[in-house]
């Protein structure tokens, strides 16, 4: 019984790894986008929360250097 259970887990490992990789990539893309949606999250990412002159919209801005 233990051998059968171990064999089933060996078959599941590639799928678990694939789901983990997709989840990690998705969070790497989505998390900074949501964090930059507010002033405190923008500051944590190293940006500045500024207002655009023409429309007054707020944005997280990153300066080089």
Secondary structure, DSSP 8 states (H G I E B T S, - for coil): -HHHHHHHHHHHHHHHHHHHHHHHHHHHHHHHHHHTTSHHHHHHHT-EEEE-TTT--EEEE----
